[in-house]
Amino acid sequence: MADAKVIPFDDDRSRSGGGARPARRRTGAGGSGRGDGSAAPVSALPGAQVPEQPGLLSDGSPEAGGADGGSREPGADAVDAERSPAGGWERRIAGGLAFLRRRVTGDYDVDEFGYDRELTDQVLMSALRPLADKYFRVEVKGIENIPSDGGALIVANHSGTLPLDGLMLQVAVHDNHPAERHLRLLAADLVFHLPVVNELARKAGHTLACAEDAQRLLEMGEIVGVMPEGFKGIGKPFGERYKLQRFGRGGFVSTALRAGTPIVPCSIVGAEEIYPMIGNAKTLARLLGFPYFPITPTFPWLGPLGALPLPTKWTIQFGEPIPTDGYPPEAAEDPMLMFNLTDQVREQIQHTLYKLLVQRRSVFF
């Protein structure tokens, strides 16, 4: 019978009847060391397997790049620095300083419409994003109906007394689309007559609501947004909420036909209740040059505090696109075709609004 191998289980503590033993030097992953400082090989019971230890090879020798502090993969230190909170703040500060330097030196680009993409991404979208995500808690559906490339015309309902729905739509498209596409909104003349608002609208990519500008943007492969109800939709009384107004003479359909781009219907629920319009001071509106002057349960009674929108829960749903590239070039001049397509888009938006309202649990939740 072979001699049994004795596996010591004692530690470095003193034994009975003997003095204190010198502490053994530990190496690697905690195995016992030799007197010369080299790692001792792991002994196994007969028939047993030695568990793999991180940083050690099967013979007990240290593995390259393992726990003994060997070489690491290239760029590993940079990745760790980026993941650390300090590295994140450093990158943000450096990016902010670089942005300010480009602003001061004029080293930035704008397109022929005045659109400043860098300013929109870095400043305007960052300012609007908390309003969309935290305040209105916008839920987006059907984002896959917006193409990943090429032009498309998004047609949406308009409401809310102030045009916050257009801004929330812009954030929804950019933040939820896999390609992070930018929405170029067509705005009314009044927007470009107001000081400060005029410059911000241009910088954010908005342009005048005219067929020529819209067609050029579509042919450039941009996503263009239009709200055909105009002031009739945004300034309607609270009692007529979610009832679509006239869509005009179908100019947006003619533009899409000329550019050969699809039309994407869009329904927005939640914007109607942010400023419940219970009255209209028409005389004051004429004096100020506004299409209407809203009276709500909080404005103007509470002063500036009354201008704070109610924190309603929003849902934005994009419907299936309506293709236009199959029509001949002269189709853009056919009034009957434009009427039918306009009515089709309007009915699809209205039907989706009713469906979303039925599914909604509450105005605020």
DOZA-917399 format. One record per residue (C-alpha): residue number from 1; x, y negated, z negated. Coordinates in Angstrom, 2 decimals, always signed. Layout:
<pt num="NUM" c1="X" c2="Y" c3="Z"/>
...
***
This chain:
<pt num="1" c1="+0.00" c2="+0.00" c3="+0.00"/>
<pt num="2" c1="+1.37" c2="-3.36" c3="+1.04"/>
<pt num="3" c1="+2.18" c2="-5.94" c3="-1.58"/>
<pt num="4" c1="-0.59" c2="-8.49" c3="-2.02"/>
<pt num="5" c1="+0.23" c2="-12.11" c3="-1.19"/>
<pt num="6" c1="-0.33" c2="-14.44" c3="-4.12"/>
<pt num="7" c1="-1.90" c2="-17.78" c3="-3.30"/>
<pt num="8" c1="-1.09" c2="-20.36" c3="-6.04"/>
<pt num="9" c1="-4.06" c2="-22.45" c3="-7.16"/>
<pt num="10" c1="-2.23" c2="-24.49" c3="-9.75"/>
<pt num="11" c1="-1.67" c2="-28.20" c3="-9.32"/>
<pt num="12" c1="+1.10" c2="-30.48" c3="-10.45"/>
<pt num="13" c1="-0.05" c2="-30.62" c3="-14.05"/>
<pt num="14" c1="+2.24" c2="-29.17" c3="-16.78"/>
<pt num="15" c1="+1.84" c2="-25.49" c3="-17.62"/>
<pt num="16" c1="+1.69" c2="-24.03" c3="-21.08"/>
<pt num="17" c1="+5.08" c2="-23.34" c3="-22.50"/>
<pt num="18" c1="+6.92" c2="-25.35" c3="-19.87"/>
<pt num="19" c1="+7.87" c2="-28.93" c3="-19.19"/>
<pt num="20" c1="+6.32" c2="-31.17" c3="-16.66"/>
<pt num="21" c1="+7.05" c2="-30.18" c3="-13.06"/>
<pt num="22" c1="+8.20" c2="-32.85" c3="-10.64"/>
<pt num="23" c1="+5.44" c2="-34.11" c3="-8.42"/>
<pt num="24" c1="+5.42" c2="-32.56" c3="-4.98"/>
<pt num="25" c1="+5.63" c2="-34.82" c3="-1.96"/>
<pt num="26" c1="+2.51" c2="-34.80" c3="+0.21"/>
<pt num="27" c1="+2.56" c2="-35.39" c3="+3.95"/>
<pt num="28" c1="+0.15" c2="-35.58" c3="+6.87"/>
<pt num="29" c1="-3.40" c2="-34.69" c3="+5.95"/>
<pt num="30" c1="-2.65" c2="-33.74" c3="+2.33"/>
<pt num="31" c1="-0.74" c2="-30.44" c3="+2.63"/>
<pt num="32" c1="+2.14" c2="-29.61" c3="+0.23"/>
<pt num="33" c1="+5.58" c2="-30.75" c3="+1.35"/>
<pt num="34" c1="+9.07" c2="-29.32" c3="+1.21"/>
<pt num="35" c1="+11.94" c2="-30.70" c3="-0.69"/>
<pt num="36" c1="+13.47" c2="-32.13" c3="+2.47"/>
<pt num="37" c1="+10.33" c2="-34.11" c3="+3.27"/>
<pt num="38" c1="+9.25" c2="-31.99" c3="+6.26"/>
<pt num="39" c1="+5.73" c2="-30.59" c3="+6.49"/>
<pt num="40" c1="+5.34" c2="-26.98" c3="+5.43"/>
<pt num="41" c1="+3.48" c2="-24.65" c3="+7.76"/>
<pt num="42" c1="+0.02" c2="-23.58" c3="+6.64"/>
<pt num="43" c1="-0.17" c2="-20.00" c3="+5.36"/>
<pt num="44" c1="-3.34" c2="-18.04" c3="+6.02"/>
<pt num="45" c1="-4.84" c2="-14.97" c3="+4.52"/>
<pt num="46" c1="-4.65" c2="-11.89" c3="+6.69"/>
<pt num="47" c1="-7.40" c2="-12.06" c3="+9.33"/>
<pt num="48" c1="-8.43" c2="-15.63" c3="+8.40"/>
<pt num="49" c1="-8.35" c2="-18.64" c3="+10.75"/>
<pt num="50" c1="-6.69" c2="-21.87" c3="+9.83"/>
<pt num="51" c1="-9.14" c2="-24.81" c3="+10.07"/>
<pt num="52" c1="-8.00" c2="-27.50" c3="+12.42"/>
<pt num="53" c1="-6.80" c2="-30.62" c3="+10.69"/>
<pt num="54" c1="-6.92" c2="-34.00" c3="+12.32"/>
<pt num="55" c1="-3.50" c2="-35.20" c3="+13.36"/>
<pt num="56" c1="-1.84" c2="-31.72" c3="+13.15"/>
<pt num="57" c1="-1.13" c2="-29.10" c3="+15.76"/>
<pt num="58" c1="-1.77" c2="-25.40" c3="+15.16"/>
<pt num="59" c1="+1.75" c2="-24.88" c3="+13.85"/>
<pt num="60" c1="+1.36" c2="-27.70" c3="+11.31"/>
<pt num="61" c1="+3.47" c2="-30.24" c3="+13.19"/>
<pt num="62" c1="+2.09" c2="-33.78" c3="+13.58"/>
<pt num="63" c1="+0.14" c2="-34.50" c3="+16.76"/>
<pt num="64" c1="+1.06" c2="-37.49" c3="+18.93"/>
<pt num="65" c1="-1.30" c2="-40.36" c3="+18.16"/>
<pt num="66" c1="-2.67" c2="-38.50" c3="+15.12"/>
<pt num="67" c1="-2.95" c2="-39.36" c3="+11.46"/>
<pt num="68" c1="+0.80" c2="-39.74" c3="+11.04"/>
<pt num="69" c1="+0.70" c2="-43.11" c3="+12.79"/>
<pt num="70" c1="+1.89" c2="-41.94" c3="+16.22"/>
<pt num="71" c1="+1.22" c2="-43.76" c3="+19.49"/>
<pt num="72" c1="-2.41" c2="-44.80" c3="+20.32"/>
<pt num="73" c1="-4.20" c2="-45.17" c3="+23.58"/>
<pt num="74" c1="-3.46" c2="-48.39" c3="+25.48"/>
<pt num="75" c1="-5.90" c2="-51.15" c3="+24.57"/>
<pt num="76" c1="-7.15" c2="-49.43" c3="+21.39"/>
<pt num="77" c1="-6.00" c2="-52.31" c3="+19.19"/>
<pt num="78" c1="-7.78" c2="-54.80" c3="+21.46"/>
<pt num="79" c1="-11.00" c2="-52.79" c3="+21.25"/>
<pt num="80" c1="-10.80" c2="-52.70" c3="+17.45"/>
<pt num="81" c1="-10.21" c2="-56.46" c3="+17.39"/>
<pt num="82" c1="-13.25" c2="-57.06" c3="+19.58"/>
<pt num="83" c1="-15.47" c2="-54.91" c3="+17.35"/>
<pt num="84" c1="-14.37" c2="-56.64" c3="+14.19"/>
<pt num="85" c1="-16.45" c2="-59.64" c3="+13.02"/>
<pt num="86" c1="-13.40" c2="-61.89" c3="+13.06"/>
<pt num="87" c1="-12.64" c2="-60.97" c3="+16.67"/>
<pt num="88" c1="-16.25" c2="-61.67" c3="+17.69"/>
<pt num="89" c1="-16.23" c2="-65.13" c3="+16.17"/>
<pt num="90" c1="-12.88" c2="-65.89" c3="+17.75"/>
<pt num="91" c1="-14.22" c2="-64.98" c3="+21.18"/>
<pt num="92" c1="-17.30" c2="-67.13" c3="+20.66"/>
<pt num="93" c1="-15.27" c2="-70.13" c3="+19.56"/>
<pt num="94" c1="-12.87" c2="-69.69" c3="+22.47"/>
<pt num="95" c1="-15.78" c2="-69.37" c3="+24.92"/>
<pt num="96" c1="-17.45" c2="-72.48" c3="+23.50"/>
<pt num="97" c1="-14.28" c2="-74.53" c3="+23.78"/>
<pt num="98" c1="-13.75" c2="-73.35" c3="+27.34"/>
<pt num="99" c1="-17.35" c2="-74.30" c3="+28.18"/>
<pt num="100" c1="-16.90" c2="-77.79" c3="+26.72"/>
<pt num="101" c1="-13.64" c2="-78.24" c3="+28.62"/>
<pt num="102" c1="-15.36" c2="-77.40" c3="+31.91"/>
<pt num="103" c1="-18.17" c2="-79.81" c3="+31.09"/>
<pt num="104" c1="-15.78" c2="-82.65" c3="+30.34"/>
<pt num="105" c1="-13.56" c2="-82.06" c3="+33.38"/>
<pt num="106" c1="-16.48" c2="-81.41" c3="+35.74"/>
<pt num="107" c1="-15.17" c2="-77.95" c3="+36.62"/>
<pt num="108" c1="-18.58" c2="-76.34" c3="+37.16"/>
<pt num="109" c1="-20.88" c2="-75.69" c3="+40.12"/>
<pt num="110" c1="-24.47" c2="-76.67" c3="+40.93"/>
<pt num="111" c1="-26.39" c2="-75.62" c3="+44.01"/>
<pt num="112" c1="-28.19" c2="-77.86" c3="+46.49"/>
<pt num="113" c1="-31.24" c2="-78.04" c3="+44.20"/>
<pt num="114" c1="-29.20" c2="-79.12" c3="+41.16"/>
<pt num="115" c1="-29.29" c2="-75.71" c3="+39.48"/>
<pt num="116" c1="-26.51" c2="-75.27" c3="+36.91"/>
<pt num="117" c1="-26.32" c2="-71.55" c3="+36.21"/>
<pt num="118" c1="-23.65" c2="-71.77" c3="+33.51"/>
<pt num="119" c1="-25.54" c2="-74.44" c3="+31.54"/>
<pt num="120" c1="-28.76" c2="-72.44" c3="+31.88"/>
<pt num="121" c1="-27.19" c2="-69.23" c3="+30.58"/>
<pt num="122" c1="-25.05" c2="-70.73" c3="+27.83"/>
<pt num="123" c1="-27.34" c2="-73.47" c3="+26.47"/>
<pt num="124" c1="-30.91" c2="-73.55" c3="+27.77"/>
<pt num="125" c1="-31.60" c2="-69.81" c3="+27.64"/>
<pt num="126" c1="-29.91" c2="-69.54" c3="+24.25"/>
<pt num="127" c1="-32.21" c2="-72.27" c3="+22.92"/>
<pt num="128" c1="-35.38" c2="-70.68" c3="+24.34"/>
<pt num="129" c1="-34.57" c2="-67.08" c3="+23.44"/>
<pt num="130" c1="-35.40" c2="-67.33" c3="+19.68"/>
<pt num="131" c1="-38.73" c2="-68.92" c3="+20.58"/>
<pt num="132" c1="-39.55" c2="-66.00" c3="+22.89"/>
<pt num="133" c1="-38.16" c2="-63.18" c3="+20.75"/>
<pt num="134" c1="-38.93" c2="-64.32" c3="+17.19"/>
<pt num="135" c1="-41.73" c2="-66.86" c3="+17.38"/>
<pt num="136" c1="-44.00" c2="-65.64" c3="+20.18"/>
<pt num="137" c1="-42.61" c2="-62.07" c3="+20.11"/>
<pt num="138" c1="-43.06" c2="-61.73" c3="+23.85"/>
<pt num="139" c1="-43.73" c2="-58.19" c3="+25.05"/>
<pt num="140" c1="-42.86" c2="-57.56" c3="+28.70"/>
<pt num="141" c1="-44.45" c2="-54.87" c3="+30.85"/>
<pt num="142" c1="-43.91" c2="-53.85" c3="+34.45"/>
<pt num="143" c1="-40.48" c2="-55.49" c3="+34.82"/>
<pt num="144" c1="-39.57" c2="-52.73" c3="+37.28"/>
<pt num="145" c1="-41.98" c2="-54.32" c3="+39.79"/>
<pt num="146" c1="-39.51" c2="-57.18" c3="+40.30"/>
<pt num="147" c1="-36.92" c2="-56.13" c3="+42.92"/>
<pt num="148" c1="-33.28" c2="-55.79" c3="+41.90"/>
<pt num="149" c1="-32.10" c2="-57.86" c3="+44.86"/>
<pt num="150" c1="-33.61" c2="-60.04" c3="+47.55"/>
<pt num="151" c1="-36.33" c2="-62.63" c3="+47.28"/>
<pt num="152" c1="-39.72" c2="-62.23" c3="+45.63"/>
<pt num="153" c1="-42.56" c2="-64.60" c3="+44.71"/>
<pt num="154" c1="-44.01" c2="-64.22" c3="+41.20"/>
<pt num="155" c1="-47.53" c2="-65.64" c3="+40.93"/>
<pt num="156" c1="-48.82" c2="-66.15" c3="+37.37"/>
<pt num="157" c1="-51.74" c2="-67.68" c3="+35.51"/>
<pt num="158" c1="-51.12" c2="-71.04" c3="+33.82"/>
<pt num="159" c1="-52.36" c2="-72.07" c3="+30.37"/>
<pt num="160" c1="-51.45" c2="-73.46" c3="+26.98"/>
<pt num="161" c1="-51.87" c2="-77.28" c3="+27.22"/>
<pt num="162" c1="-48.07" c2="-77.63" c3="+27.44"/>
<pt num="163" c1="-46.18" c2="-75.55" c3="+30.05"/>
<pt num="164" c1="-44.37" c2="-73.27" c3="+27.61"/>
<pt num="165" c1="-45.63" c2="-70.25" c3="+29.54"/>
<pt num="166" c1="-43.34" c2="-71.07" c3="+32.46"/>
<pt num="167" c1="-40.30" c2="-71.25" c3="+30.17"/>
<pt num="168" c1="-41.18" c2="-67.99" c3="+28.42"/>
<pt num="169" c1="-41.66" c2="-66.36" c3="+31.81"/>
<pt num="170" c1="-38.17" c2="-67.48" c3="+32.80"/>
<pt num="171" c1="-36.66" c2="-65.93" c3="+29.66"/>
<pt num="172" c1="-38.68" c2="-62.73" c3="+30.10"/>
<pt num="173" c1="-37.43" c2="-62.14" c3="+33.64"/>
<pt num="174" c1="-33.78" c2="-62.80" c3="+32.81"/>
<pt num="175" c1="-33.57" c2="-60.90" c3="+29.52"/>
<pt num="176" c1="-35.61" c2="-57.83" c3="+30.51"/>
<pt num="177" c1="-34.64" c2="-57.23" c3="+34.12"/>
<pt num="178" c1="-31.73" c2="-54.77" c3="+34.51"/>
<pt num="179" c1="-30.06" c2="-57.15" c3="+37.00"/>
<pt num="180" c1="-30.66" c2="-60.18" c3="+34.70"/>
<pt num="181" c1="-32.27" c2="-62.08" c3="+37.53"/>
<pt num="182" c1="-32.98" c2="-65.80" c3="+37.25"/>
<pt num="183" c1="-36.45" c2="-67.20" c3="+37.90"/>
<pt num="184" c1="-36.66" c2="-70.42" c3="+39.93"/>
<pt num="185" c1="-39.93" c2="-72.11" c3="+38.98"/>
<pt num="186" c1="-41.86" c2="-74.48" c3="+41.24"/>
<pt num="187" c1="-42.92" c2="-77.48" c3="+39.13"/>
<pt num="188" c1="-45.36" c2="-80.35" c3="+39.63"/>
<pt num="189" c1="-44.30" c2="-83.90" c3="+40.55"/>
<pt num="190" c1="-44.91" c2="-85.11" c3="+36.98"/>
<pt num="191" c1="-42.06" c2="-82.94" c3="+35.67"/>
<pt num="192" c1="-39.55" c2="-84.79" c3="+37.85"/>
<pt num="193" c1="-40.87" c2="-88.22" c3="+36.89"/>
<pt num="194" c1="-40.29" c2="-87.79" c3="+33.16"/>
<pt num="195" c1="-36.92" c2="-88.94" c3="+31.78"/>
<pt num="196" c1="-34.67" c2="-86.23" c3="+30.32"/>
<pt num="197" c1="-37.19" c2="-83.55" c3="+31.33"/>
<pt num="198" c1="-36.34" c2="-84.28" c3="+34.96"/>
<pt num="199" c1="-32.63" c2="-83.53" c3="+34.50"/>
<pt num="200" c1="-33.21" c2="-80.46" c3="+32.35"/>
<pt num="201" c1="-35.68" c2="-79.02" c3="+34.86"/>
<pt num="202" c1="-33.20" c2="-79.43" c3="+37.71"/>
<pt num="203" c1="-30.38" c2="-77.90" c3="+35.68"/>
<pt num="204" c1="-32.59" c2="-74.94" c3="+34.74"/>
<pt num="205" c1="-33.28" c2="-74.15" c3="+38.39"/>
<pt num="206" c1="-36.76" c2="-75.61" c3="+38.74"/>
<pt num="207" c1="-37.64" c2="-77.43" c3="+41.93"/>
<pt num="208" c1="-40.53" c2="-79.37" c3="+43.43"/>
<pt num="209" c1="-43.58" c2="-77.30" c3="+44.29"/>
<pt num="210" c1="-43.41" c2="-77.68" c3="+48.05"/>
<pt num="211" c1="-43.49" c2="-75.02" c3="+50.75"/>
<pt num="212" c1="-40.13" c2="-76.00" c3="+52.27"/>
<pt num="213" c1="-38.14" c2="-75.64" c3="+49.03"/>
<pt num="214" c1="-39.93" c2="-72.44" c3="+48.08"/>
<pt num="215" c1="-39.26" c2="-70.85" c3="+51.47"/>
<pt num="216" c1="-35.57" c2="-71.78" c3="+51.37"/>
<pt num="217" c1="-35.17" c2="-70.25" c3="+47.91"/>
<pt num="218" c1="-36.92" c2="-67.05" c3="+48.97"/>
<pt num="219" c1="-34.77" c2="-66.74" c3="+52.08"/>
<pt num="220" c1="-31.70" c2="-67.20" c3="+49.88"/>
<pt num="221" c1="-32.79" c2="-64.09" c3="+47.95"/>
<pt num="222" c1="-34.01" c2="-65.87" c3="+44.82"/>
<pt num="223" c1="-36.89" c2="-64.93" c3="+42.51"/>
<pt num="224" c1="-39.37" c2="-67.83" c3="+42.74"/>
<pt num="225" c1="-42.21" c2="-68.42" c3="+40.29"/>
<pt num="226" c1="-45.41" c2="-70.33" c3="+41.01"/>
<pt num="227" c1="-48.55" c2="-70.99" c3="+38.97"/>
<pt num="228" c1="-51.21" c2="-71.95" c3="+41.52"/>
<pt num="229" c1="-53.78" c2="-73.16" c3="+38.97"/>
<pt num="230" c1="-51.60" c2="-76.19" c3="+38.22"/>
<pt num="231" c1="-53.01" c2="-78.77" c3="+35.82"/>
<pt num="232" c1="-56.50" c2="-77.24" c3="+36.19"/>
<pt num="233" c1="-55.26" c2="-74.15" c3="+34.41"/>
<pt num="234" c1="-52.95" c2="-75.64" c3="+31.81"/>
<pt num="235" c1="-55.40" c2="-78.36" c3="+30.79"/>
<pt num="236" c1="-58.66" c2="-76.40" c3="+30.69"/>
<pt num="237" c1="-60.79" c2="-76.40" c3="+27.50"/>
<pt num="238" c1="-60.34" c2="-73.65" c3="+24.94"/>
<pt num="239" c1="-63.81" c2="-72.35" c3="+25.71"/>
<pt num="240" c1="-62.67" c2="-71.40" c3="+29.24"/>
<pt num="241" c1="-59.55" c2="-69.53" c3="+28.15"/>
<pt num="242" c1="-58.39" c2="-66.66" c3="+30.34"/>
<pt num="243" c1="-60.78" c2="-67.65" c3="+33.13"/>
<pt num="244" c1="-58.67" c2="-68.34" c3="+36.19"/>
<pt num="245" c1="-59.23" c2="-71.60" c3="+38.05"/>
<pt num="246" c1="-58.94" c2="-72.05" c3="+41.83"/>
<pt num="247" c1="-55.66" c2="-71.01" c3="+43.42"/>
<pt num="248" c1="-55.66" c2="-73.85" c3="+45.90"/>
<pt num="249" c1="-55.59" c2="-73.20" c3="+49.64"/>
<pt num="250" c1="-53.19" c2="-70.27" c3="+49.50"/>
<pt num="251" c1="-50.00" c2="-72.15" c3="+50.27"/>
<pt num="252" c1="-47.92" c2="-69.68" c3="+48.24"/>
<pt num="253" c1="-49.19" c2="-66.81" c3="+50.42"/>
<pt num="254" c1="-48.17" c2="-68.66" c3="+53.58"/>
<pt num="255" c1="-44.70" c2="-69.24" c3="+52.12"/>
<pt num="256" c1="-44.27" c2="-65.57" c3="+51.23"/>
<pt num="257" c1="-45.42" c2="-64.51" c3="+54.71"/>
<pt num="258" c1="-42.89" c2="-66.80" c3="+56.39"/>
<pt num="259" c1="-40.05" c2="-65.52" c3="+54.20"/>
<pt num="260" c1="-41.21" c2="-61.90" c3="+54.41"/>
<pt num="261" c1="-40.90" c2="-61.42" c3="+50.64"/>
<pt num="262" c1="-43.23" c2="-59.49" c3="+48.31"/>
<pt num="263" c1="-45.75" c2="-61.19" c3="+46.02"/>
<pt num="264" c1="-45.66" c2="-60.01" c3="+42.39"/>
<pt num="265" c1="-48.82" c2="-60.85" c3="+40.38"/>
<pt num="266" c1="-48.14" c2="-61.75" c3="+36.74"/>
<pt num="267" c1="-50.58" c2="-61.98" c3="+33.82"/>
<pt num="268" c1="-49.72" c2="-63.86" c3="+30.61"/>
<pt num="269" c1="-51.76" c2="-63.33" c3="+27.44"/>
<pt num="270" c1="-51.13" c2="-65.36" c3="+24.29"/>
<pt num="271" c1="-50.37" c2="-68.79" c3="+25.74"/>
<pt num="272" c1="-54.01" c2="-69.92" c3="+25.72"/>
<pt num="273" c1="-54.12" c2="-70.08" c3="+21.91"/>
<pt num="274" c1="-50.89" c2="-71.97" c3="+21.12"/>
<pt num="275" c1="-52.67" c2="-75.35" c3="+21.46"/>
<pt num="276" c1="-56.47" c2="-74.79" c3="+21.37"/>
<pt num="277" c1="-57.69" c2="-77.75" c3="+23.43"/>
<pt num="278" c1="-61.04" c2="-78.88" c3="+22.03"/>
<pt num="279" c1="-61.11" c2="-82.34" c3="+23.64"/>
<pt num="280" c1="-59.56" c2="-84.60" c3="+26.25"/>
<pt num="281" c1="-58.91" c2="-88.32" c3="+25.71"/>
<pt num="282" c1="-59.31" c2="-89.28" c3="+29.38"/>
<pt num="283" c1="-58.88" c2="-93.03" c3="+28.89"/>
<pt num="284" c1="-55.62" c2="-92.58" c3="+27.05"/>
<pt num="285" c1="-54.50" c2="-90.08" c3="+29.69"/>
<pt num="286" c1="-55.08" c2="-92.64" c3="+32.48"/>
<pt num="287" c1="-53.13" c2="-95.30" c3="+30.58"/>
<pt num="288" c1="-50.18" c2="-92.96" c3="+30.13"/>
<pt num="289" c1="-50.36" c2="-91.57" c3="+33.66"/>
<pt num="290" c1="-51.04" c2="-88.01" c3="+32.47"/>
<pt num="291" c1="-53.59" c2="-85.65" c3="+34.02"/>
<pt num="292" c1="-55.12" c2="-85.15" c3="+30.56"/>
<pt num="293" c1="-54.42" c2="-86.01" c3="+26.92"/>
<pt num="294" c1="-55.19" c2="-83.00" c3="+24.72"/>
<pt num="295" c1="-56.99" c2="-83.05" c3="+21.40"/>
<pt num="296" c1="-56.48" c2="-79.92" c3="+19.32"/>
<pt num="297" c1="-57.41" c2="-78.96" c3="+15.73"/>
<pt num="298" c1="-53.97" c2="-80.22" c3="+14.62"/>
<pt num="299" c1="-53.06" c2="-82.91" c3="+17.18"/>
<pt num="300" c1="-53.04" c2="-85.90" c3="+16.87"/>
<pt num="301" c1="-54.43" c2="-85.59" c3="+13.33"/>
<pt num="302" c1="-51.22" c2="-84.19" c3="+11.81"/>
<pt num="303" c1="-48.86" c2="-86.34" c3="+13.84"/>
<pt num="304" c1="-45.64" c2="-84.66" c3="+15.02"/>
<pt num="305" c1="-46.45" c2="-81.60" c3="+12.91"/>
<pt num="306" c1="-49.56" c2="-81.11" c3="+15.02"/>
<pt num="307" c1="-47.36" c2="-80.61" c3="+18.10"/>
<pt num="308" c1="-46.02" c2="-77.34" c3="+16.67"/>
<pt num="309" c1="-47.50" c2="-74.43" c3="+18.68"/>
<pt num="310" c1="-49.31" c2="-71.65" c3="+16.86"/>
<pt num="311" c1="-47.25" c2="-68.43" c3="+16.56"/>
<pt num="312" c1="-49.40" c2="-66.24" c3="+18.79"/>
<pt num="313" c1="-48.35" c2="-62.81" c3="+20.08"/>
<pt num="314" c1="-47.61" c2="-62.86" c3="+23.82"/>
<pt num="315" c1="-47.76" c2="-60.16" c3="+26.48"/>
<pt num="316" c1="-46.40" c2="-60.70" c3="+29.99"/>
<pt num="317" c1="-47.23" c2="-58.02" c3="+32.54"/>
<pt num="318" c1="-45.94" c2="-57.87" c3="+36.11"/>
<pt num="319" c1="-48.21" c2="-56.05" c3="+38.53"/>
<pt num="320" c1="-47.40" c2="-53.98" c3="+41.57"/>
<pt num="321" c1="-45.87" c2="-56.09" c3="+44.35"/>
<pt num="322" c1="-47.89" c2="-56.91" c3="+47.45"/>
<pt num="323" c1="-45.63" c2="-56.56" c3="+50.53"/>
<pt num="324" c1="-45.72" c2="-59.19" c3="+53.26"/>
<pt num="325" c1="-42.91" c2="-58.05" c3="+55.57"/>
<pt num="326" c1="-45.28" c2="-55.93" c3="+57.67"/>
<pt num="327" c1="-47.18" c2="-58.91" c3="+59.07"/>
<pt num="328" c1="-46.26" c2="-60.63" c3="+62.35"/>
<pt num="329" c1="-44.70" c2="-64.14" c3="+62.26"/>
<pt num="330" c1="-47.96" c2="-65.81" c3="+63.31"/>
<pt num="331" c1="-49.77" c2="-64.32" c3="+60.29"/>
<pt num="332" c1="-48.71" c2="-67.33" c3="+58.21"/>
<pt num="333" c1="-51.08" c2="-69.46" c3="+60.30"/>
<pt num="334" c1="-54.08" c2="-67.15" c3="+59.92"/>
<pt num="335" c1="-56.45" c2="-68.82" c3="+57.40"/>
<pt num="336" c1="-58.56" c2="-65.69" c3="+56.92"/>
<pt num="337" c1="-55.53" c2="-63.57" c3="+56.07"/>
<pt num="338" c1="-54.26" c2="-66.18" c3="+53.62"/>
<pt num="339" c1="-57.66" c2="-66.34" c3="+51.97"/>
<pt num="340" c1="-57.86" c2="-62.56" c3="+51.61"/>
<pt num="341" c1="-54.36" c2="-62.23" c3="+50.17"/>
<pt num="342" c1="-54.91" c2="-65.16" c3="+47.81"/>
<pt num="343" c1="-58.12" c2="-63.59" c3="+46.56"/>
<pt num="344" c1="-56.38" c2="-60.22" c3="+46.16"/>
<pt num="345" c1="-53.63" c2="-61.74" c3="+44.01"/>
<pt num="346" c1="-56.12" c2="-63.73" c3="+41.93"/>
<pt num="347" c1="-58.35" c2="-60.73" c3="+41.30"/>
<pt num="348" c1="-55.41" c2="-58.57" c3="+40.28"/>
<pt num="349" c1="-54.21" c2="-61.18" c3="+37.76"/>
<pt num="350" c1="-57.72" c2="-61.67" c3="+36.35"/>
<pt num="351" c1="-58.35" c2="-57.93" c3="+36.02"/>
<pt num="352" c1="-55.05" c2="-57.45" c3="+34.19"/>
<pt num="353" c1="-55.85" c2="-60.35" c3="+31.83"/>
<pt num="354" c1="-59.12" c2="-58.72" c3="+30.82"/>
<pt num="355" c1="-57.39" c2="-55.37" c3="+30.31"/>
<pt num="356" c1="-54.68" c2="-56.89" c3="+28.12"/>
<pt num="357" c1="-57.28" c2="-58.78" c3="+26.06"/>
<pt num="358" c1="-59.16" c2="-55.55" c3="+25.36"/>
<pt num="359" c1="-55.94" c2="-53.86" c3="+24.25"/>
<pt num="360" c1="-54.89" c2="-56.77" c3="+22.01"/>
<pt num="361" c1="-55.41" c2="-56.14" c3="+18.32"/>
<pt num="362" c1="-55.16" c2="-59.77" c3="+17.22"/>
<pt num="363" c1="-54.21" c2="-63.19" c3="+18.49"/>
<pt num="364" c1="-51.25" c2="-63.29" c3="+16.10"/>
<pt num="365" c1="-50.23" c2="-59.61" c3="+15.85"/>
***
